[in-house]
């Protein structure tokens, strides 16, 4: 049975781009669940940290719309 990973927030130190992801399973999709490079400016590596309690509901709302 797949075990979803914890929500993560990816931050680009180059352009301040930020994205919180909530993986639905343990099979990560690059560009949806995981980012290794900034999609805006191409900077790598991105900083990543566990998502905060305020970022998780915001990410869920963005996924709905």
N, CA, C and O atoms as CSV, one atom per row, in Angstrom:
chain,resi,resn,atom,element,x,y,z
A,1,UNK,N,N,0.848,-1.170,0.000
A,1,UNK,CA,C,0.000,0.000,0.000
A,1,UNK,C,C,0.894,1.233,0.000
A,1,UNK,O,O,1.849,1.289,0.774
A,2,UNK,N,N,0.611,2.233,-0.852
A,2,UNK,CA,C,1.437,3.434,-0.881
A,2,UNK,C,C,1.261,4.262,0.387
A,2,UNK,O,O,0.166,4.379,0.937
A,3,UNK,N,N,2.352,4.818,0.817
A,3,UNK,CA,C,2.345,5.678,1.997
A,3,UNK,C,C,2.697,7.087,1.542
A,3,UNK,O,O,3.827,7.325,1.115
A,4,UNK,N,N,1.754,8.033,1.622
A,4,UNK,CA,C,2.053,9.392,1.192
A,4,UNK,C,C,3.151,10.025,2.044
A,4,UNK,O,O,3.228,9.802,3.253
A,5,UNK,N,N,3.985,10.806,1.397
A,5,UNK,CA,C,5.040,11.520,2.104
A,5,UNK,C,C,4.473,12.773,2.745
A,5,UNK,O,O,3.363,13.201,2.431
A,6,UNK,N,N,5.248,13.354,3.645
A,6,UNK,CA,C,4.820,14.583,4.306
A,6,UNK,C,C,4.828,15.735,3.316
A,6,UNK,O,O,5.645,15.747,2.395
A,7,UNK,N,N,3.935,16.706,3.487
A,7,UNK,CA,C,3.946,17.883,2.620
A,7,UNK,C,C,5.264,18.645,2.758
A,7,UNK,O,O,5.791,18.810,3.859
A,8,UNK,N,N,5.785,19.105,1.618
A,8,UNK,CA,C,7.045,19.846,1.586
A,8,UNK,C,C,6.836,21.200,0.934
A,8,UNK,O,O,5.960,21.370,0.086
A,9,UNK,N,N,7.651,22.157,1.342
A,9,UNK,CA,C,7.686,23.467,0.704
A,9,UNK,C,C,9.045,23.628,0.057
A,9,UNK,O,O,10.077,23.476,0.710
A,10,UNK,N,N,9.041,23.938,-1.236
A,10,UNK,CA,C,10.255,24.170,-2.000
A,10,UNK,C,C,10.416,25.669,-2.187
A,10,UNK,O,O,9.459,26.361,-2.536
A,11,UNK,N,N,11.632,26.178,-1.954
A,11,UNK,CA,C,11.908,27.607,-2.039
A,11,UNK,C,C,13.140,27.823,-2.903
A,11,UNK,O,O,14.159,27.156,-2.726
A,12,UNK,N,N,13.038,28.765,-3.845
A,12,UNK,CA,C,14.172,29.109,-4.707
A,12,UNK,C,C,14.900,30.304,-4.107
A,12,UNK,O,O,14.301,31.369,-3.954
A,13,UNK,N,N,16.193,30.153,-3.760
A,13,UNK,CA,C,16.942,31.291,-3.235
A,13,UNK,C,C,17.266,32.318,-4.317
A,13,UNK,O,O,17.611,33.455,-3.997
A,14,UNK,N,N,17.161,31.940,-5.583
A,14,UNK,CA,C,17.495,32.840,-6.676
A,14,UNK,C,C,16.413,33.867,-6.977
A,14,UNK,O,O,16.710,35.048,-7.158
A,15,UNK,N,N,15.137,33.419,-7.031
A,15,UNK,CA,C,14.059,34.337,-7.424
A,15,UNK,C,C,12.907,34.392,-6.422
A,15,UNK,O,O,11.909,35.066,-6.676
A,16,UNK,N,N,13.023,33.707,-5.307
A,16,UNK,CA,C,12.018,33.684,-4.235
A,16,UNK,C,C,10.744,32.925,-4.614
A,16,UNK,O,O,9.716,33.092,-3.958
A,17,UNK,N,N,10.792,32.090,-5.666
A,17,UNK,CA,C,9.658,31.238,-6.018
A,17,UNK,C,C,9.439,30.257,-4.876
A,17,UNK,O,O,10.399,29.806,-4.251
A,18,UNK,N,N,8.190,29.925,-4.603
A,18,UNK,CA,C,7.867,29.007,-3.509
A,18,UNK,C,C,6.673,28.152,-3.899
A,18,UNK,O,O,5.724,28.643,-4.511
A,19,UNK,N,N,6.720,26.879,-3.545
A,19,UNK,CA,C,5.627,25.955,-3.855
A,19,UNK,C,C,5.532,24.914,-2.758
A,19,UNK,O,O,6.541,24.325,-2.369
A,20,UNK,N,N,4.329,24.685,-2.257
A,20,UNK,CA,C,4.071,23.637,-1.278
A,20,UNK,C,C,3.396,22.485,-1.996
A,20,UNK,O,O,2.407,22.681,-2.702
A,21,UNK,N,N,3.927,21.286,-1.818
A,21,UNK,CA,C,3.369,20.103,-2.459
A,21,UNK,C,C,2.855,19.133,-1.410
A,21,UNK,O,O,3.421,19.003,-0.325
A,22,UNK,N,N,1.769,18.457,-1.759
A,22,UNK,CA,C,1.187,17.435,-0.894
A,22,UNK,C,C,1.094,16.158,-1.729
A,22,UNK,O,O,0.102,15.949,-2.427
A,23,UNK,N,N,2.116,15.303,-1.664
A,23,UNK,CA,C,2.099,14.069,-2.473
A,23,UNK,C,C,0.941,13.164,-2.077
A,23,UNK,O,O,0.637,12.995,-0.896
A,24,UNK,N,N,0.306,12.590,-3.081
A,24,UNK,CA,C,-0.830,11.698,-2.832
A,24,UNK,C,C,-0.385,10.249,-2.624
A,24,UNK,O,O,-1.157,9.433,-2.119
A,25,UNK,N,N,0.851,9.923,-3.009
A,25,UNK,CA,C,1.377,8.581,-2.790
A,25,UNK,C,C,2.891,8.668,-2.672
A,25,UNK,O,O,3.457,9.761,-2.642
A,26,UNK,N,N,3.547,7.509,-2.605
A,26,UNK,CA,C,5.003,7.513,-2.507
A,26,UNK,C,C,5.672,7.535,-3.880
A,26,UNK,O,O,6.900,7.557,-3.966
A,27,UNK,N,N,4.885,7.530,-4.949
A,27,UNK,CA,C,5.420,7.659,-6.305
A,27,UNK,C,C,5.410,9.142,-6.673
A,27,UNK,O,O,4.373,9.685,-7.054
A,28,UNK,N,N,6.567,9.792,-6.556
A,28,UNK,CA,C,6.654,11.227,-6.785
A,28,UNK,C,C,6.764,11.550,-8.269
A,28,UNK,O,O,7.466,10.870,-9.018
A,29,UNK,N,N,6.065,12.588,-8.676
A,29,UNK,CA,C,6.115,13.072,-10.054
A,29,UNK,C,C,6.880,14.392,-10.039
A,29,UNK,O,O,6.507,15.328,-9.333
A,30,UNK,N,N,7.961,14.456,-10.830
A,30,UNK,CA,C,8.756,15.674,-10.914
A,30,UNK,C,C,7.893,16.781,-11.518
A,30,UNK,O,O,7.236,16.569,-12.537
A,31,UNK,N,N,7.893,17.946,-10.901
A,31,UNK,CA,C,7.095,19.063,-11.380
A,31,UNK,C,C,5.695,19.123,-10.801
A,31,UNK,O,O,4.971,20.091,-11.034
A,32,UNK,N,N,5.306,18.114,-10.055
A,32,UNK,CA,C,4.020,18.126,-9.366
A,32,UNK,C,C,4.200,17.866,-7.876
A,32,UNK,O,O,3.666,18.601,-7.045
A,33,UNK,N,N,4.951,16.826,-7.538
A,33,UNK,CA,C,5.166,16.446,-6.139
A,33,UNK,C,C,6.565,16.800,-5.646
A,33,UNK,O,O,6.789,16.930,-4.443
A,34,UNK,N,N,7.501,16.956,-6.572
A,34,UNK,CA,C,8.894,17.177,-6.197
A,34,UNK,C,C,9.557,18.098,-7.217
A,34,UNK,O,O,9.313,17.988,-8.418
A,35,UNK,N,N,10.393,19.002,-6.727
A,35,UNK,CA,C,11.117,19.927,-7.599
A,35,UNK,C,C,12.600,19.865,-7.270
A,35,UNK,O,O,12.978,19.974,-6.104
A,36,UNK,N,N,13.433,19.694,-8.266
A,36,UNK,CA,C,14.875,19.705,-8.091
A,36,UNK,C,C,15.479,20.982,-8.635
A,36,UNK,O,O,16.608,21.344,-8.301
A,37,UNK,N,N,14.705,21.672,-9.489
A,37,UNK,CA,C,15.151,22.881,-10.155
A,37,UNK,C,C,13.973,23.857,-10.193
A,37,UNK,O,O,12.821,23.443,-10.330
A,38,UNK,N,N,14.266,25.145,-10.071
A,38,UNK,CA,C,13.217,26.160,-10.094
A,38,UNK,C,C,12.594,26.232,-11.486
A,38,UNK,O,O,13.312,26.413,-12.470
A,39,UNK,N,N,11.262,26.093,-11.588
A,39,UNK,CA,C,10.624,26.182,-12.898
A,39,UNK,C,C,10.597,27.608,-13.445
A,39,UNK,O,O,10.376,27.812,-14.639
A,40,UNK,N,N,10.818,28.583,-12.584
A,40,UNK,CA,C,10.762,29.978,-13.010
A,40,UNK,C,C,12.109,30.478,-13.545
A,40,UNK,O,O,12.163,31.092,-14.610
A,41,UNK,N,N,13.200,30.214,-12.806
A,41,UNK,CA,C,14.502,30.759,-13.209
A,41,UNK,C,C,15.559,29.692,-13.484
A,41,UNK,O,O,16.631,30.011,-13.998
A,42,UNK,N,N,15.280,28.429,-13.150
A,42,UNK,CA,C,16.216,27.347,-13.417
A,42,UNK,C,C,17.273,27.136,-12.343
A,42,UNK,O,O,18.168,26.311,-12.524
A,43,UNK,N,N,17.195,27.853,-11.240
A,43,UNK,CA,C,18.173,27.716,-10.159
A,43,UNK,C,C,18.069,26.333,-9.530
A,43,UNK,O,O,16.975,25.802,-9.337
A,44,UNK,N,N,19.219,25.763,-9.215
A,44,UNK,CA,C,19.232,24.515,-8.459
A,44,UNK,C,C,20.465,24.471,-7.579
A,44,UNK,O,O,21.480,25.054,-7.960
A,45,UNK,N,N,20.445,23.838,-6.464
A,45,UNK,CA,C,19.344,23.092,-5.845
A,45,UNK,C,C,18.406,24.017,-5.076
A,45,UNK,O,O,18.810,25.074,-4.592
A,46,UNK,N,N,17.166,23.603,-4.977
A,46,UNK,CA,C,16.176,24.359,-4.221
A,46,UNK,C,C,16.281,24.009,-2.742
A,46,UNK,O,O,16.700,22.912,-2.372
A,47,UNK,N,N,15.894,24.958,-1.914
A,47,UNK,CA,C,15.776,24.670,-0.486
A,47,UNK,C,C,14.440,23.962,-0.291
A,47,UNK,O,O,13.463,24.272,-0.974
A,48,UNK,N,N,14.398,23.025,0.628
A,48,UNK,CA,C,13.132,22.359,0.944
A,48,UNK,C,C,13.042,22.149,2.438
A,48,UNK,O,O,14.038,21.942,3.131
A,49,UNK,N,N,11.802,22.211,2.908
A,49,UNK,CA,C,11.534,22.048,4.337
A,49,UNK,C,C,10.126,21.496,4.496
A,49,UNK,O,O,9.322,21.591,3.569
A,50,UNK,N,N,9.812,20.919,5.654
A,50,UNK,CA,C,8.438,20.463,5.888
A,50,UNK,C,C,7.476,21.651,5.821
A,50,UNK,O,O,7.796,22.738,6.303
A,51,UNK,N,N,6.324,21.449,5.237
A,51,UNK,CA,C,5.318,22.507,5.124
A,51,UNK,C,C,4.748,22.836,6.500
A,51,UNK,O,O,4.602,21.961,7.353
A,52,UNK,N,N,4.430,24.106,6.697
A,52,UNK,CA,C,3.856,24.547,7.971
A,52,UNK,C,C,2.343,24.290,7.979
A,52,UNK,O,O,1.753,23.937,6.959
A,53,UNK,N,N,1.753,24.471,9.119
A,53,UNK,CA,C,0.308,24.246,9.267
A,53,UNK,C,C,-0.509,25.245,8.460
A,53,UNK,O,O,-1.641,24.935,8.089
A,54,UNK,N,N,0.011,26.414,8.178
A,54,UNK,CA,C,-0.732,27.384,7.367
A,54,UNK,C,C,-0.533,27.143,5.871
A,54,UNK,O,O,-1.409,27.484,5.076
A,55,UNK,N,N,0.590,26.568,5.476
A,55,UNK,CA,C,0.854,26.318,4.057
A,55,UNK,C,C,0.065,25.130,3.514
A,55,UNK,O,O,-0.300,25.119,2.339
A,56,UNK,N,N,-0.199,24.142,4.343
A,56,UNK,CA,C,-0.894,22.929,3.888
A,56,UNK,C,C,-2.319,23.227,3.413
A,56,UNK,O,O,-2.676,22.789,2.320
A,57,UNK,N,N,-3.159,23.954,4.180
A,57,UNK,CA,C,-4.515,24.250,3.672
A,57,UNK,C,C,-4.492,25.120,2.413
A,57,UNK,O,O,-5.332,24.949,1.529
A,58,UNK,N,N,-3.539,26.050,2.326
A,58,UNK,CA,C,-3.428,26.881,1.126
A,58,UNK,C,C,-3.115,26.032,-0.095
A,58,UNK,O,O,-3.684,26.251,-1.165
A,59,UNK,N,N,-2.217,25.068,0.053
A,59,UNK,CA,C,-1.875,24.191,-1.054
A,59,UNK,C,C,-3.060,23.316,-1.459
A,59,UNK,O,O,-3.261,23.060,-2.646
A,60,UNK,N,N,-3.834,22.861,-0.496
A,60,UNK,CA,C,-5.014,22.057,-0.803
A,60,UNK,C,C,-6.047,22.864,-1.580
A,60,UNK,O,O,-6.679,22.349,-2.501
A,61,UNK,N,N,-6.215,24.134,-1.204
A,61,UNK,CA,C,-7.148,24.992,-1.933
A,61,UNK,C,C,-6.682,25.245,-3.358
A,61,UNK,O,O,-7.496,25.250,-4.281
A,62,UNK,N,N,-5.389,25.454,-3.550
A,62,UNK,CA,C,-4.860,25.678,-4.897
A,62,UNK,C,C,-5.035,24.451,-5.769
A,62,UNK,O,O,-5.233,24.577,-6.977
A,63,UNK,N,N,-4.965,23.264,-5.179
A,63,UNK,CA,C,-5.148,22.028,-5.941
A,63,UNK,C,C,-6.599,21.870,-6.417
A,63,UNK,O,O,-6.854,21.244,-7.445
A,64,UNK,N,N,-7.543,22.441,-5.661
A,64,UNK,CA,C,-8.952,22.329,-6.031
A,64,UNK,C,C,-9.306,23.232,-7.206
A,64,UNK,O,O,-10.169,22.888,-8.013
A,65,UNK,N,N,-8.649,24.382,-7.309
A,65,UNK,CA,C,-9.008,25.363,-8.344
A,65,UNK,C,C,-7.959,25.490,-9.381
A,65,UNK,O,O,-8.109,26.273,-10.319
